[in-house]
């Protein structure tokens, strides 16, 4: 099954010719659903094995295998991860609102009593009201579901979680990784606010505040508006954007008909490219569909790997030739060294000595070309170097001896001070003893 290749050229968005081939999409959908059903049948007929480490969070909201649409772009769509997902309404939703076993939990802003009254209002659809089995506020969610066990119990009690879009960014810290690890039961944002008034009291179109208009006024929320938002959220595919070139969204399940899955794929691709992809079809590289464990089947691929013609170089850049740098000779380096260096002598005065570094470099460069007559000169140089080291060693020994004497003098002074202090303390103690003895004698005389 060869993918559809389309050559991308700059075109407007409204009449863009880069659309999916319906025949190719239908063939890929049919082959994918057949493969999923075959794998499921083989798994059921095989020896049943139960894993005690199986994680319940990895299971989907329903007991059906999901089908994913994978859109690959040439450049990143966004620069950071967004906690509030986008929504694309599908013609054939994978969540059945009329299913009696569907359990929905609605997370609202405080106070929660206001939204409970909206759900139980007579104008709210009865069948949809039966599916919403619980309405919980944000503060109650924080206090009652702090522990990990309580959150696992909550995620197992309901199939779908809806949340007010005003608090959707606070929920990751409140619900934790139990809800956001797998992704199948992440809260779906819904709007629980009243509609904005687009016209003023005279019926004129309201101007923006920056243009001298008045502040936007919202109408009171109605039960029918809340029901419409909930039904729209349940019929949508969620788009979670991240700083990546790959975006995946759930567009169906294995129990669907191939024609229904084809319609969902075409609608999802059109919505993704139109609303969420910068440069739209110019930035699209490939479109695939896949199951959780199947290979990705291509349904559209672009021939160019770049988004802009400026990104492609017409001619190769010239390669710079490597030029070997000649090392400086030892004689040149020795010429830069000073002839003499100053070192402190035993008497504390500075004295000049020949620089051994210069002599060593010059000697090393002439080592290969040295003649027998120059051996005597080399020996004289070595003797001078030995003499310089001897002088340095004598100076070091003299400094150590002076430091040792200073330490001994300081130790003797400290010992004398300690002895004097001890003698004074002894004299004071003897004086106190004599005074006490005289006092006792006088007391005895009085008796």
ABEGO torsion letter per residue (X at the ends): XBBBBBBBBBBBAAABABBBBAAAAAAAAAAAAAAAAAAAAAAAABBBBBBAABBAAABBABABBBBBBBBBBABBABABBBABBBBBBBABBABBAABAABBBBBBBBOBAAAAAAAAABAABBAAAAAABABBBBAAAAAAABABAAAAAAAAAABABBBBBAAAAAAAAAAAEAAAAAAGAABBBBBBABBBBBABBAAGBBBBBAAAGBBBBBBBBBBAAAAAAAAAAAAABBBBBBBBBABBBBBAEBAABBAAAAAAAAAAAAAAAAAAABBGEAAABABBBBBBAABBBBBABBBABABABAAABBABBBBBBBBBBBBBBBAAAAAAABBABBBBBBAAGBBBBBBBAAAAAAAAAAAAAABBAAAAAAAAAAAAAAAAAAAAAAAAAAAAAAAAAAAAAAAAAAAAAAAAAAAAAAAAAAAAAAAAAAAAAAAAAAAX
